[in-house]
Amino acid sequence: MNLFKQETELIQFIRTLDFDDMLNVLDGIKAVAEDLSTKSVVHASKGNNCAAQGFKSQAENMDKLEQLLGDANEEYRKEIHTGLEEGE
């Protein structure tokens, strides 16, 4: 797979973020996803099914982005997996 310069820079930058930075980024994305999910429910309750589906799809994309960004950062992965193992 060939990457554009900007894509390579993004990957390199994600790798430099520390755990707290990643938490902030992912919390922001999670908040947007929750807002989009709420909008989906509101539009569905009004019978605006097309708009509801659009917001639902956007929320799912944000959820996936949150997951992929977290998984792309080694420090975040280590902290989360360590925390999960300790909590078990």
Residue, then its C-alpha position, 0 to 999 in steps of 0.5 A: m500500500n502506498l501512503f501519501k506524505q500526509e498519511t505517513e505524517l499522521i501515523q508518525f504523529i499518532r505514535t508520538l502521543d502519550f497516554d494522556d494525549m490519547l485519552n483526550v483525543l479519544d474522549g473528544i471523538k467519543a463525545v462526538a459519537e454520543d452526540l451523533s447517536t442522540k441526534s439519530v434517536v431524535h430524528a428517528s422519533k420524529g420519523n425522519n428515518c433518512a436523517a436518523q440513519g445518516f447520524k447513526s452511520q456517522a456515529e458508527n464511523m466515529d466509534k471505529l475511528e476511536q478504536l483504530l486511533g487507540d489501537a494505533n498508539e503503542e503507549y495507549r494500547k499498553e496502558i489499556h491492556t494492562g488496566l484490563e488485565e488488572g481489573e479482571 
